[in-house]
């Protein structure tokens, strides 16, 4: 038997209960297309050879029609297409309707990060964990533009839409990490909007969730760091280290030693990075755009982050020295 972890036919490993069924349908359609292609090309080659010109005069033979053949090539494809439709629709229903006992995880997409929240208050960003062998339902929405949650090894994908909820579910069958992509172009760093699904044993999953529960007693800058890397999704665009330590290009201004720095804006004015400036940049990012960066790249977090969370973020930014 083929190892489900081994990619075959250019497909990723099968890591969910839905994957084998989808692969079977996909491969069946592929083989049917190959069969039809070979049949048509073979018939064409045969007729070209049989009726090739051999010289001399030949009388054309009048052919009217063949009722049996005409019915066959109409009815047989019709039933094949209907069968494929019914097969695909049943698989779609299996994917769309989650089991009643499915565990729920809330997913929020924003440029350019995935955030996750569990019923017990645990939160994470760019990663989430699920127990192996248990159905998991994702309830998803977007804070800004259209995204698409896609896990190739689970064979499921669903658009994530602003101001509404979409859902998908899966039941992981392989321990380990699986890659999440955004499959809908969503702006400058679309290709970097990635996440990991950690498929864990039940004890390891419970420990992971406990480790990611919010610590209300943490220091403000520690809470701010968690928001920066999680709910805020700030790390997708802003570097927190020096250019030597973190040389990759950034979409937003580098926050290393930013507090107290004088910035030059696109309109030619300048300003010092203070608490008020950082708050304004979080709530009204287009009010002042630092020179050299694209206007409108950062979404507003007004109403997304409360006063305490903004204060915690500012406290964290002030520690980046």
DOVORO-993203 format. One record per residue: x, y, z of N, C-alpha, C in turn. Coordinates in steps of 0.2 Angstrom, whole numbers, plus 2048, in hexadecimal, padded with zeros to 3 digits. Example, Ala and Ser with C-alpha at 12.3 -4.5 7.8 and 13.67 -1.06 7.14 Angstrom:
<atoms>
[[842; 7E4; 827]; [83E; 7EA; 827]; [842; 7F0; 827]] [[840; 7F5; 823]; [844; 7FB; 824]; [840; 800; 827]] 
</atoms>
This chain:
<atoms>
[[804; 7FA; 800]; [800; 800; 800]; [804; 806; 800]] [[802; 80B; 7FC]; [806; 811; 7FC]; [806; 815; 802]] [[80C; 818; 804]; [80C; 81C; 80A]; [808; 823; 809]] [[803; 824; 80D]; [7FF; 82B; 80C]; [804; 831; 80D]] [[80A; 830; 810]; [80E; 836; 811]; [812; 837; 80A]] [[812; 832; 806]; [816; 833; 800]; [812; 836; 7FA]] [[814; 83C; 7F7]; [810; 83F; 7F2]; [810; 83A; 7EC]] [[80B; 83A; 7E8]; [80A; 836; 7E2]; [806; 83A; 7DD]] [[807; 838; 7D7]; [804; 83C; 7D1]; [804; 843; 7D2]] [[80A; 846; 7D5]; [80B; 84D; 7D6]; [806; 850; 7DB]] [[803; 84C; 7DF]; [7FE; 84E; 7E4]; [802; 84E; 7EB]] [[800; 853; 7F0]; [803; 853; 7F6]; [801; 84D; 7FA]] [[804; 84B; 800]; [802; 845; 804]; [7FB; 846; 806]] [[7F8; 841; 807]; [7F1; 841; 80A]; [7F1; 841; 811]] [[7EF; 846; 814]; [7EF; 847; 81B]; [7E9; 849; 81F]] [[7E3; 847; 81B]; [7DC; 848; 81E]; [7D8; 842; 81C]] [[7D2; 842; 81F]; [7CD; 83C; 81D]; [7CA; 83E; 816]] [[7CA; 844; 814]; [7C7; 846; 80E]; [7CC; 845; 808]] [[7D2; 845; 80A]; [7D7; 845; 804]; [7D7; 83F; 7FF]] [[7D6; 839; 802]; [7D6; 833; 7FD]; [7D0; 833; 7F9]] [[7CA; 836; 7FB]; [7C4; 836; 7F7]; [7C5; 83B; 7F1]] [[7C8; 841; 7F3]; [7C9; 846; 7EE]; [7CE; 844; 7E9]] [[7D3; 840; 7EB]; [7D9; 83E; 7E7]; [7D6; 839; 7E2]] [[7D1; 834; 7E4]; [7CE; 82F; 7E0]; [7CA; 833; 7DA]] [[7C6; 838; 7DC]; [7C2; 83B; 7D7]; [7C7; 83F; 7D2]] [[7CC; 842; 7D5]; [7D1; 846; 7D0]; [7D4; 841; 7CB]] [[7D7; 83B; 7CE]; [7DA; 837; 7CA]; [7D5; 833; 7C5]] [[7CF; 832; 7C7]; [7CA; 82F; 7C3]; [7C9; 833; 7BD]] [[7C8; 83A; 7BE]; [7C7; 83F; 7B8]; [7CD; 83F; 7B4]] [[7D3; 83F; 7B7]; [7D9; 83F; 7B3]; [7DA; 839; 7AF]] [[7D8; 833; 7B1]; [7D9; 82D; 7AD]; [7D4; 82D; 7A8]] [[7CE; 830; 7A9]; [7C8; 830; 7A4]; [7CA; 835; 79E]] [[7CD; 83A; 7A0]; [7D0; 83F; 79B]; [7D5; 83C; 797]] [[7DA; 838; 79A]; [7DF; 835; 796]; [7DC; 830; 792]] [[7D7; 82C; 794]; [7D4; 827; 790]; [7D1; 82A; 78A]] [[7CD; 830; 78B]; [7CA; 833; 785]; [7CF; 836; 780]] [[7D4; 838; 783]; [7D9; 83B; 77F]; [7DC; 836; 77A]] [[7DE; 830; 77D]; [7E1; 82B; 77A]; [7DC; 828; 774]] [[7D5; 827; 777]; [7D0; 825; 772]; [7CF; 829; 76C]] [[7CF; 830; 76D]; [7CE; 834; 768]; [7D4; 835; 763]] [[7DA; 835; 766]; [7E0; 835; 762]; [7E1; 82F; 75E]] [[7DF; 829; 761]; [7E0; 823; 75E]; [7DB; 822; 758]] [[7D5; 824; 759]; [7D0; 824; 754]; [7D2; 829; 74E]] [[7D5; 82F; 750]; [7D7; 833; 74B]; [7DC; 830; 747]] [[7E1; 82D; 74A]; [7E7; 82B; 747]; [7E5; 825; 742]] [[7E0; 821; 745]; [7DE; 81B; 741]; [7DA; 81D; 73A]] [[7D6; 822; 73B]; [7D2; 825; 735]; [7D7; 828; 730]] [[7DC; 82C; 733]; [7E0; 82F; 72E]; [7E4; 82A; 72A]] [[7E6; 824; 72D]; [7E9; 81F; 72A]; [7E5; 81B; 725]] [[7DF; 819; 727]; [7DA; 815; 723]; [7D8; 819; 71D]] [[7D6; 81F; 71E]; [7D4; 823; 718]; [7D9; 828; 715]] [[7DF; 826; 716]; [7E4; 82A; 713]; [7E4; 82A; 70B]] [[7E6; 82E; 708]; [7E6; 82E; 700]; [7EB; 829; 6FD]] [[7E9; 825; 6F9]; [7ED; 820; 6F6]; [7EE; 821; 6EE]] [[7EB; 826; 6EC]; [7EC; 828; 6E5]; [7E6; 825; 6E1]] [[7E5; 827; 6DB]; [7DF; 824; 6D7]; [7D9; 828; 6D9]] [[7D3; 825; 6D6]; [7CD; 828; 6D7]; [7C9; 824; 6DC]] [[7C5; 827; 6E1]; [7C1; 824; 6E6]; [7BA; 827; 6E6]] [[7B5; 823; 6E7]; [7AF; 826; 6E8]; [7AD; 827; 6EF]] [[7AA; 82C; 6F1]; [7A8; 82E; 6F8]; [7A2; 829; 6F9]] [[7A2; 827; 6FF]; [79D; 823; 702]; [798; 827; 706]] [[792; 827; 704]; [78D; 82B; 708]; [78B; 828; 70F]] [[78C; 82B; 715]; [78B; 829; 71B]; [785; 82D; 71E]] [[780; 82A; 720]; [77A; 82E; 723]; [77C; 82F; 72B]] [[77A; 82A; 72E]; [77B; 82A; 736]; [77A; 823; 738]] [[77D; 823; 73F]; [77C; 81C; 742]; [779; 81E; 749]] [[772; 81C; 74A]; [76F; 81E; 750]; [772; 81B; 756]] [[774; 815; 756]; [777; 811; 75C]; [77D; 815; 75E]] [[781; 817; 759]; [787; 81A; 75B]; [786; 821; 75E]] [[781; 825; 75B]; [780; 82B; 75D]; [77D; 82B; 764]] [[779; 827; 765]; [776; 826; 76C]; [77B; 824; 771]] [[780; 820; 76F]; [785; 81E; 774]; [78A; 823; 775]] [[78C; 827; 770]; [791; 82D; 772]; [78D; 833; 775]] [[787; 833; 776]; [783; 838; 779]; [781; 836; 780]] [[77F; 830; 781]; [77C; 82E; 787]; [782; 82C; 78C]] [[787; 828; 78A]; [78C; 826; 78E]; [790; 82C; 791]] [[792; 831; 78D]; [795; 836; 791]; [791; 83A; 795]] [[78A; 83A; 794]; [785; 83E; 798]; [785; 83A; 79F]] [[785; 834; 79F]; [785; 830; 7A6]; [78C; 831; 7A9]] [[791; 831; 7A5]; [798; 832; 7A9]; [798; 838; 7AC]] [[796; 83E; 7A9]; [796; 844; 7AB]; [791; 845; 7B2]] [[78B; 842; 7B1]; [787; 842; 7B7]; [78A; 83E; 7BD]] [[78D; 839; 7BB]; [790; 835; 7C1]; [796; 839; 7C4]] [[79A; 83C; 7C0]; [79F; 840; 7C3]; [79D; 846; 7C7]] [[797; 849; 7C5]; [794; 84F; 7C8]; [791; 84C; 7CF]] [[78E; 846; 7CF]; [78B; 844; 7D6]; [791; 842; 7DA]] [[796; 83F; 7D8]; [79C; 83D; 7DC]; [79F; 843; 7DF]] [[7A0; 848; 7DB]; [7A3; 84F; 7DD]; [79F; 852; 7E2]] [[798; 852; 7E1]; [794; 856; 7E5]; [794; 853; 7EC]] [[794; 84C; 7EC]; [794; 848; 7F3]; [79A; 84A; 7F6]] [[7A0; 84A; 7F3]; [7A6; 84C; 7F6]; [7A6; 853; 7F9]] [[7A3; 858; 7F5]; [7A2; 85F; 7F7]; [79E; 85F; 7FE]] [[799; 85B; 7FE]; [794; 85B; 804]; [798; 859; 80A]] [[79C; 853; 809]; [7A0; 851; 80E]; [7A5; 856; 811]] [[7A8; 85A; 80C]; [7AD; 85F; 80E]; [7A9; 865; 811]] [[7A3; 867; 80F]; [7A0; 86D; 811]; [79C; 86C; 818]] [[79A; 866; 81A]; [796; 865; 820]; [79A; 861; 825]] [[79C; 865; 82A]; [7A0; 862; 830]; [79D; 85E; 834]] [[7A0; 859; 837]; [79C; 855; 83C]; [79A; 859; 842]] [[795; 856; 845]; [792; 85A; 84B]; [797; 85B; 851]] [[79C; 856; 851]; [7A0; 856; 857]; [7A7; 859; 855]] [[7A7; 85D; 850]; [7AD; 860; 84E]; [7B0; 866; 852]] [[7B6; 866; 854]; [7B9; 86B; 858]; [7B9; 871; 853]] [[7B8; 877; 856]; [7B8; 87D; 852]; [7BE; 882; 854]] [[7C1; 884; 84E]; [7C6; 889; 84F]; [7C4; 88F; 84B]] [[7C5; 895; 84E]; [7C3; 89B; 84A]; [7CA; 89E; 847]] [[7C9; 89F; 840]; [7CE; 8A1; 83C]; [7CD; 8A8; 839]] [[7D2; 8AD; 83A]; [7D1; 8B4; 837]; [7D7; 8B5; 833]] [[7D5; 8B7; 82C]; [7DB; 8B9; 828]; [7DB; 8C0; 827]] [[7E1; 8C2; 827]; [7E2; 8CA; 825]; [7E9; 8CA; 822]] [[7EA; 8D0; 81F]; [7F1; 8D1; 81B]; [7F6; 8D1; 820]] [[7FB; 8CC; 820]; [7FB; 8C6; 81C]; [7FD; 8C1; 821]] [[7F8; 8BF; 825]; [7F9; 8BA; 82B]; [7F2; 8B6; 82C]] [[7F3; 8B0; 82F]; [7ED; 8AC; 831]; [7ED; 8AC; 839]] [[7E8; 8AE; 83C]; [7E7; 8AE; 843]; [7E2; 8A8; 845]] [[7E3; 8A5; 84B]; [7DF; 8A0; 84D]; [7DD; 8A0; 854]] [[7D7; 89E; 856]; [7D4; 89F; 85D]; [7D0; 899; 85E]] [[7D1; 896; 864]; [7CE; 890; 867]; [7C8; 893; 86C]] [[7C4; 88E; 86D]; [7BE; 88F; 872]; [7C1; 891; 879]] [[7C6; 88F; 87B]; [7C9; 890; 882]; [7CD; 897; 882]] [[7CD; 89A; 87D]; [7D1; 8A1; 87C]; [7D8; 8A0; 87A]] [[7DA; 89A; 879]; [7E1; 89A; 876]; [7E1; 89D; 86F]] [[7E7; 8A0; 86D]; [7E7; 8A4; 867]; [7EE; 8A2; 864]] [[7EF; 8A3; 85E]; [7F5; 8A2; 85A]; [7F5; 8A5; 853]] [[7FB; 8A6; 851]; [7FC; 8A9; 84A]; [801; 8A5; 846]] [[7FF; 8A4; 840]; [803; 8A1; 83B]; [804; 89A; 83D]] [[800; 897; 841]; [801; 890; 843]; [7FB; 88E; 847]] [[7F8; 888; 847]; [7F3; 886; 84C]; [7F4; 87E; 84C]] [[7F1; 87C; 851]; [7F2; 874; 853]; [7EB; 871; 853]] [[7EB; 86B; 851]; [7E5; 867; 851]; [7E7; 860; 853]] [[7E2; 85C; 856]; [7E3; 855; 858]; [7E2; 851; 853]] [[7E6; 84C; 852]; [7E6; 847; 84D]; [7DF; 843; 84E]] [[7DC; 841; 848]; [7D6; 83D; 848]; [7D0; 840; 84B]] [[7D0; 847; 84C]; [7CA; 84A; 84E]; [7C8; 84F; 849]] [[7C1; 84F; 847]; [7BF; 854; 843]; [7C0; 85C; 845]] [[7C2; 860; 841]; [7C3; 867; 843]; [7BF; 86B; 83E]] [[7BB; 870; 840]; [7B7; 875; 83C]; [7BB; 87C; 83D]] [[7BC; 87F; 837]; [7BF; 885; 837]; [7BA; 88A; 835]] [[7B9; 88F; 83A]; [7B4; 895; 839]; [7B8; 89B; 837]] [[7B7; 89D; 831]; [7BC; 8A2; 82E]; [7B9; 8A8; 82C]] [[7BD; 8AE; 82D]; [7BB; 8B4; 82A]; [7C1; 8B8; 829]] [[7C0; 8BE; 825]; [7C6; 8C2; 824]; [7C5; 8C9; 826]] [[7CB; 8CD; 828]; [7CA; 8D3; 82B]; [7CB; 8D9; 825]] [[7CD; 8D7; 81F]; [7CF; 8DC; 81A]; [7CC; 8DA; 813]] [[7D0; 8D5; 810]; [7CE; 8D4; 809]; [7CD; 8CC; 809]] [[7CB; 8CA; 803]; [7CA; 8C3; 802]; [7D0; 8BF; 802]] [[7D0; 8B9; 806]; [7D5; 8B4; 807]; [7D3; 8AE; 805]] [[7D7; 8A8; 805]; [7D5; 8A2; 804]; [7D9; 89D; 808]] [[7D6; 899; 80C]; [7D9; 894; 811]; [7DA; 88E; 80D]] [[7E1; 88C; 80C]; [7E2; 886; 808]; [7E7; 881; 80B]] [[7E5; 87B; 80C]; [7EA; 876; 80F]; [7EB; 870; 80A]] [[7F0; 870; 806]; [7F0; 86B; 800]; [7F0; 864; 803]] [[7F3; 863; 808]; [7F3; 85C; 80A]; [7EC; 859; 80D]] [[7E8; 85E; 80F]; [7E1; 85D; 812]; [7DC; 85D; 80C]] [[7DE; 85F; 806]; [7DA; 860; 800]; [7D4; 864; 801]] [[7D5; 869; 805]; [7CF; 86E; 806]; [7D1; 875; 805]] [[7CD; 879; 803]; [7CE; 880; 802]; [7C8; 884; 802]] [[7C8; 88A; 805]; [7C2; 88E; 806]; [7C3; 895; 806]] [[7BF; 899; 803]; [7C0; 8A1; 803]; [7BF; 8A3; 80A]] [[7C3; 8A8; 80C]; [7C2; 8AC; 812]; [7C0; 8B3; 811]] [[7BA; 8B5; 812]; [7B6; 8BB; 810]; [7B5; 8C0; 815]] [[7B7; 8C6; 814]; [7B5; 8CB; 819]; [7AE; 8CC; 81B]] [[7AC; 8CD; 821]; [7A6; 8CE; 823]; [7A1; 8C8; 823]] [[7A3; 8C2; 822]; [79F; 8BC; 822]; [7A3; 8B6; 824]] [[7A0; 8B1; 826]; [7A4; 8AB; 828]; [7A3; 8A5; 823]] [[7A9; 8A2; 821]; [7A9; 89C; 81D]; [7AC; 896; 822]] [[7AA; 890; 820]; [7AD; 88B; 824]; [7B0; 885; 820]] [[7B4; 881; 822]; [7B6; 87B; 820]; [7B8; 876; 825]] [[7B9; 870; 824]; [7BB; 86B; 829]; [7BF; 866; 827]] [[7C3; 863; 82B]; [7C8; 85E; 829]; [7C9; 859; 82F]] [[7CB; 853; 82E]; [7CD; 84F; 833]; [7D4; 84C; 831]] [[7D9; 84F; 835]; [7E0; 84D; 833]; [7E2; 846; 835]] [[7E6; 842; 830]; [7E7; 83B; 831]; [7EF; 83A; 832]] [[7F3; 83F; 831]; [7FA; 83F; 832]; [7FD; 843; 837]] [[801; 841; 83C]; [804; 845; 840]; [80A; 849; 83C]] [[80B; 850; 83F]; [810; 854; 83C]; [80D; 85B; 83A]] [[811; 85E; 836]; [80F; 865; 834]; [80C; 865; 82D]] [[807; 869; 82B]; [804; 86A; 825]; [804; 871; 823]] [[805; 873; 81D]; [806; 87A; 81B]; [7FF; 87D; 819]] [[7FE; 883; 81B]; [7F8; 887; 819]; [7FB; 88C; 814]] [[7F7; 88D; 80F]; [7F8; 893; 80A]; [7F2; 898; 80A]] [[7F3; 89E; 808]; [7EE; 8A2; 805]; [7ED; 8A1; 7FE]] [[7E8; 89F; 7FB]; [7E7; 89D; 7F4]; [7E3; 8A2; 7F0]] [[7E2; 8A8; 7F3]; [7DF; 8AE; 7F0]; [7E4; 8B4; 7F1]] [[7E6; 8B7; 7EB]; [7EB; 8BD; 7EB]; [7E8; 8C2; 7EF]] [[7EC; 8C4; 7F4]; [7E9; 8C9; 7F9]; [7EE; 8CF; 7FA]] [[7F2; 8D0; 7F6]; [7F7; 8D6; 7F7]; [7FE; 8D4; 7F6]] [[802; 8D9; 7F9]; [809; 8D9; 7F8]; [80D; 8D3; 7FB]] [[80B; 8D0; 801]; [80E; 8CB; 804]; [80A; 8C4; 804]] [[806; 8C4; 7FE]; [801; 8BE; 7FE]; [805; 8B7; 7FE]] [[80B; 8B7; 7FB]; [80E; 8B1; 7FB]; [811; 8AF; 802]] [[812; 8B4; 807]; [814; 8B3; 80D]; [80F; 8B1; 812]] [[808; 8B1; 810]; [803; 8B0; 815]; [802; 8A8; 816]] [[807; 8A6; 81A]; [807; 89E; 81B]; [805; 89D; 822]] [[804; 896; 824]; [803; 894; 82B]; [805; 88D; 82B]] [[805; 88A; 831]; [806; 883; 832]; [801; 880; 836]] [[7FE; 87A; 834]; [7FA; 876; 838]; [7FE; 871; 83B]] [[7FE; 871; 842]; [802; 86C; 846]; [7FD; 866; 848]] [[7FD; 860; 845]; [7F9; 85B; 846]; [7FC; 857; 84C]] [[7F9; 857; 852]; [7FC; 854; 858]; [7F8; 84F; 85B]] [[7FB; 84B; 85F]; [7F7; 846; 863]; [7F3; 84A; 868]] [[7EE; 847; 86B]; [7EA; 84A; 870]; [7ED; 84D; 876]] [[7F2; 84A; 879]; [7F6; 84D; 87F]; [7FA; 853; 87C]] [[7FD; 852; 877]; [801; 858; 874]; [7FD; 85E; 872]] [[7F7; 85C; 86F]; [7F3; 862; 86D]; [7F0; 866; 873]] [[7EE; 862; 879]; [7EC; 866; 87F]; [7F2; 86A; 882]] [[7F8; 868; 881]; [7FD; 86C; 884]; [7FE; 872; 87F]] [[7FE; 871; 879]; [7FF; 876; 874]; [7FA; 87C; 875]] [[7F3; 87A; 876]; [7EE; 87F; 877]; [7EF; 882; 87E]] [[7F1; 87F; 883]; [7F3; 882; 88A]; [7F8; 887; 889]] [[7FD; 885; 885]; [803; 88A; 885]; [801; 890; 881]] [[7FC; 890; 87D]; [7FA; 895; 879]; [7F4; 899; 87B]] [[7F2; 897; 882]; [7ED; 89B; 885]; [7F0; 8A2; 887]] [[7EC; 8A7; 887]; [7EE; 8AE; 889]; [7F0; 8AE; 890]] [[7F6; 8B2; 891]; [7F8; 8B3; 898]; [7F6; 8BA; 89A]] [[7F1; 8BB; 89E]; [7EF; 8C2; 89F]; [7F4; 8C5; 8A4]] [[7F8; 8C1; 8A8]; [7FD; 8C4; 8AD]; [803; 8C6; 8A9]] [[804; 8C5; 8A3]; [80B; 8C6; 8A0]; [80C; 8CE; 8A0]] [[812; 8D0; 89F]; [814; 8D7; 89E]; [811; 8DA; 898]] [[80F; 8E0; 898]; [80C; 8E3; 892]; [810; 8E2; 88B]] [[817; 8E3; 88C]; [81B; 8E2; 886]; [81B; 8DA; 883]] [[81A; 8D6; 888]; [81A; 8CF; 886]; [813; 8CD; 883]] [[80E; 8D0; 886]; [807; 8D0; 882]; [807; 8D3; 87B]] [[80B; 8D9; 87B]; [80B; 8DC; 875]; [80F; 8D8; 86F]] [[814; 8D4; 872]; [818; 8D0; 86D]; [813; 8CB; 86A]] [[80F; 8C8; 86F]; [80B; 8C3; 86C]; [806; 8C5; 867]] [[803; 8CB; 869]; [7FE; 8CF; 864]; [802; 8D0; 85D]] [[808; 8D2; 85E]; [80C; 8D4; 858]; [80D; 8CE; 853]] [[80F; 8C8; 856]; [810; 8C2; 853]; [809; 8BE; 851]] [[804; 8C0; 855]; [7FE; 8BC; 854]; [7F8; 8C0; 851]] [[7F4; 8C3; 855]; [7ED; 8C6; 853]; [7EF; 8CC; 84F]] [[7F4; 8D0; 850]; [7F6; 8D6; 84C]; [7F8; 8D4; 845]] [[7FC; 8CE; 845]; [7FF; 8CC; 83F]; [804; 8D1; 83C]] [[807; 8D5; 841]; [80C; 8DA; 83F]; [812; 8D8; 83C]] [[814; 8D2; 83E]; [81B; 8CF; 83C]; [81B; 8CD; 834]] [[815; 8CD; 831]; [814; 8CC; 82A]; [817; 8D2; 826]] [[818; 8D8; 829]; [81A; 8DE; 825]; [820; 8E1; 828]] [[820; 8E1; 82F]; [825; 8E5; 833]; [82B; 8E0; 836]] [[831; 8E2; 835]; [837; 8DF; 838]; [838; 8E2; 83F]] [[83A; 8DE; 843]; [83B; 8E0; 84A]; [843; 8E0; 84C]] [[847; 8DE; 847]; [84E; 8DE; 849]; [852; 8E2; 844]] [[858; 8E3; 845]; [85C; 8E7; 840]; [85D; 8E4; 839]] [[85F; 8E8; 834]; [85F; 8E5; 82E]; [864; 8E0; 82D]] [[869; 8E0; 831]; [86E; 8DB; 831]; [86C; 8D4; 834]] [[867; 8D4; 839]; [864; 8CE; 83C]; [85E; 8CC; 838]] [[85B; 8D0; 835]; [855; 8CF; 831]; [855; 8D2; 82B]] [[858; 8D0; 826]; [85A; 8D3; 820]; [854; 8D3; 81B]] [[84F; 8CF; 81B]; [84A; 8CE; 816]; [846; 8D5; 815]] [[844; 8D6; 80F]; [840; 8DC; 80E]; [83A; 8DC; 812]] [[838; 8E2; 814]; [832; 8E3; 818]; [82D; 8E8; 814]] [[826; 8E7; 816]; [821; 8EA; 812]; [820; 8F1; 816]] [[820; 8F1; 81D]; [820; 8F7; 821]; [826; 8F9; 824]] [[826; 8FE; 827]; [82C; 901; 82A]; [82F; 8FC; 82F]] [[836; 8FC; 830]; [839; 8F7; 834]; [838; 8FA; 83B]] [[836; 8F6; 840]; [834; 8F9; 847]; [83A; 8F8; 84C]] [[840; 8F5; 84A]; [846; 8F5; 84E]; [848; 8FC; 84F]] [[849; 8FE; 856]; [84B; 905; 858]; [846; 90A; 855]] [[840; 908; 854]; [83B; 90D; 851]; [839; 913; 856]] [[838; 911; 85C]; [835; 916; 861]; [83A; 91B; 862]] [[838; 922; 861]; [83C; 927; 861]; [840; 929; 85B]] [[83F; 925; 856]; [842; 927; 84F]; [83E; 92C; 84C]] [[842; 930; 848]; [83E; 935; 843]; [83D; 932; 83D]] [[837; 932; 83A]; [835; 92F; 834]; [833; 934; 82F]] [[835; 933; 829]; [833; 938; 823]; [82D; 934; 820]] [[828; 939; 81E]; [822; 936; 81B]; [822; 938; 814]] [[81D; 935; 810]; [81C; 935; 809]; [81B; 93D; 807]] [[817; 940; 80C]; [815; 947; 80A]; [81B; 94C; 80C]] [[821; 94A; 80E]; [827; 94E; 80F]; [827; 950; 816]] [[822; 94F; 81A]; [823; 951; 821]; [827; 94B; 825]] [[828; 94D; 82B]; [82C; 948; 830]; [828; 948; 836]] [[829; 943; 83A]; [826; 942; 841]; [82A; 93D; 845]] [[82A; 93D; 84B]; [82D; 939; 850]; [828; 933; 852]] [[82B; 92D; 852]; [827; 927; 854]; [826; 927; 85B]] [[820; 929; 85D]; [81E; 92A; 864]; [818; 925; 865]] [[816; 924; 86C]; [810; 920; 86D]; [80A; 922; 869]] [[809; 929; 868]; [803; 92B; 864]; [804; 929; 85D]] [[80A; 92A; 85A]; [80B; 929; 853]; [80A; 921; 852]] [[80C; 91D; 856]; [80B; 916; 855]; [804; 914; 856]] [[800; 917; 85A]; [7F9; 916; 85B]; [7F5; 918; 854]] [[7F7; 91E; 852]; [7F4; 920; 84C]; [7F6; 91C; 846]] [[7FC; 919; 846]; [7FE; 915; 840]; [7FA; 90E; 841]] [[7F8; 90C; 847]; [7F4; 906; 847]; [7ED; 907; 845]] [[7EA; 90C; 847]; [7E3; 90E; 846]; [7E1; 911; 840]] [[7E6; 915; 83D]; [7E5; 919; 837]; [7EC; 919; 833]] [[7ED; 913; 830]; [7F4; 912; 82D]; [7F5; 917; 827]] [[7F0; 919; 824]; [7F1; 91D; 81E]; [7F2; 925; 820]] [[7F1; 926; 826]; [7F2; 92D; 828]; [7F9; 930; 827]] [[7FE; 92C; 828]; [805; 92E; 826]; [808; 928; 824]] [[80B; 928; 81E]; [80F; 923; 81B]; [816; 924; 81A]] [[81A; 920; 81D]; [821; 921; 81D]; [824; 921; 816]] [[828; 925; 815]; [82B; 925; 80E]; [82F; 91F; 80C]] [[82E; 91D; 806]; [831; 916; 804]; [82C; 910; 804]] [[826; 911; 807]; [822; 90C; 808]; [81B; 90D; 805]] [[817; 908; 803]; [811; 909; 7FF]; [80C; 90B; 803]] [[808; 911; 801]; [802; 913; 805]; [7FC; 90E; 804]] [[7F9; 90D; 80A]; [7F3; 908; 80A]; [7F5; 901; 80A]] [[7FB; 8FF; 80B]; [7FD; 8F8; 80C]; [7FB; 8F5; 813]] [[7FA; 8FA; 818]; [7F9; 8F7; 81F]; [7F1; 8F8; 820]] [[7EE; 8F3; 822]; [7E6; 8F4; 824]; [7E6; 8F7; 82A]] [[7E0; 8FA; 82C]; [7DF; 8FD; 832]; [7DD; 8F8; 837]] [[7DF; 8F9; 83E]; [7DE; 8F5; 843]; [7D9; 8F8; 848]] [[7D6; 8FD; 846]; [7D1; 901; 84A]; [7CB; 8FC; 84B]] [[7C9; 8FB; 851]; [7C4; 8F6; 852]; [7C6; 8EF; 852]] [[7CC; 8ED; 850]; [7CE; 8E6; 850]; [7D2; 8E5; 857]] [[7D6; 8EA; 859]; [7DA; 8EA; 85F]; [7D7; 8EF; 864]] [[7D6; 8ED; 86A]; [7D4; 8F2; 86F]; [7D9; 8F6; 872]] [[7D7; 8FB; 876]; [7DC; 8FF; 879]; [7E2; 8FC; 87D]] [[7E0; 8F7; 881]; [7E6; 8F3; 884]; [7EA; 8F0; 87F]] [[7E8; 8ED; 87A]; [7EC; 8E9; 875]; [7F0; 8EE; 871]] [[7EE; 8F4; 870]; [7F2; 8F9; 86C]; [7F7; 8FB; 871]] [[7F6; 8FC; 878]; [7FB; 8FE; 87C]; [800; 8F9; 87D]] [[7FE; 8F3; 87D]; [803; 8ED; 87E]; [807; 8ED; 878]] [[805; 8EE; 872]; [809; 8EE; 86C]; [80E; 8F4; 86C]] [[80C; 8FA; 86E]; [810; 8FF; 86F]; [816; 8FE; 874]] [[814; 8FB; 879]; [819; 8F9; 87E]; [81E; 8F4; 87B]] [[81C; 8EF; 877]; [821; 8EB; 874]; [825; 8EE; 86F]] [[822; 8F3; 86B]; [826; 8F6; 866]; [82C; 8FB; 869]] [[82A; 8FD; 86F]; [82F; 901; 873]; [835; 8FD; 875]] [[834; 8F6; 876]; [83A; 8F2; 878]; [83E; 8F0; 872]] [[83D; 8F1; 86C]; [841; 8EF; 866]; [847; 8F4; 865]] [[84C; 8F2; 869]; [852; 8F7; 869]; [858; 8F2; 868]] 
</atoms>
